[in-house]
Amino acid sequence: MSNYKKLGIFLKPSLETVTEITKTKEYFKKIGVDNRFLDDEPHLTLLHGYYKDSEKVVKKFNALEYSAIQYQIEAPHVFYDDIQEGFHTLAYLLKKNQEILNLQENLINIFRPDLQSSFSNIEKKYFKNIKKYKYPFIGKDLIAHISVGNLNLKKNHESIINFLSLEYKTKGIFESLFIAEIKEDTFFLLKEKNHEI
């Protein structure tokens, strides 16, 4: 797989949402437990996988047009024993949004990975999507969310309980659509498209 690069396509929320979620990330950094993704800028993941010709993928991305998409954060949520990392992913769930699903469907048809990312312990219900799209969380199987981070904490840890009791609800417009290379759980921005007004 040395010739392949892992790329992902993501939506960046509004500055207000980025600022608020970054504060939550900083709080969890101070706890000092093993974690992943706390340093990532807040985002909604639309897809990721391995691509043989990353330059071709970026050229296709440059040709895309991206129109503004609104979102609404509904509630904090925890994905316990998260399927990719084995820790717990703390996130903010978004209200179901057909525009996000339409964008994702368009993107997966243009940018279907050559090889899938690794998803350990994935439920069988996602196998059909992996076979067809090389990505499990497509369409009705996408749980749209913005992650805070993936943390090695006990399920009943006080900070998880406090997080779940937060009342952070907001509406916004995704500022941009971006593509990044992913190396060792770190994003490296390749191109970003701001929404057209």
Rosetta blueprint (number, residue, H / E / L):
1 M L
2 S L
3 N L
4 Y L
5 K E
6 K E
7 L E
8 G E
9 I E
10 F E
11 L E
12 K E
13 P L
14 S L
15 L H
16 E H
17 T H
18 V H
19 T H
20 E H
21 I H
22 T H
23 K H
24 T H
25 K H
26 E H
27 Y H
28 F H
29 K H
30 K H
31 I H
32 G L
33 V L
34 D L
35 N E
36 R E
37 F L
38 L L
39 D L
40 D L
41 E L
42 P L
43 H L
44 L E
45 T E
46 L E
47 L E
48 H E
49 G E
50 Y E
51 Y E
52 K L
53 D L
54 S H
55 E H
56 K H
57 V H
58 V H
59 K H
60 K H
61 F H
62 N H
63 A L
64 L L
65 E L
66 Y L
67 S E
68 A L
69 I L
70 Q E
71 Y E
72 Q E
73 I E
74 E E
75 A E
76 P E
77 H E
78 V E
79 F E
80 Y L
81 D L
82 D L
83 I L
84 Q L
85 E L
86 G L
87 F L
88 H E
89 T E
90 L E
91 A E
92 Y E
93 L E
94 L E
95 K L
96 K L
97 N L
98 Q H
99 E H
100 I H
101 L H
102 N H
103 L H
104 Q H
105 E H
106 N H
107 L H
108 I H
109 N H
110 I H
111 F L
112 R L
113 P L
114 D L
115 L E
116 Q E
117 S L
118 S L
119 F L
120 S L
121 N L
122 I L
123 E L
124 K H
125 K H
126 Y H
127 F H
128 K H
129 N H
130 I H
131 K H
132 K H
133 Y H
134 K L
135 Y L
136 P L
137 F L
138 I L
139 G H
140 K H
141 D H
142 L L
143 I L
144 A L
145 H E
146 I E
147 S E
148 V E
149 G E
150 N E
151 L E
152 N L
153 L L
154 K L
155 K L
156 N L
157 H L
158 E H
159 S H
160 I H
161 I H
162 N H
163 F H
164 L H
165 S L
166 L L
167 E L
168 Y L
169 K L
170 T E
171 K E
172 G E
173 I E
174 F L
175 E L
176 S E
177 L E
178 F E
179 I E
180 A E
181 E E
182 I E
183 K E
184 E L
185 D L
186 T E
187 F E
188 F E
189 L E
190 L E
191 K E
192 E E
193 K E
194 N E
195 H L
196 E E
197 I L
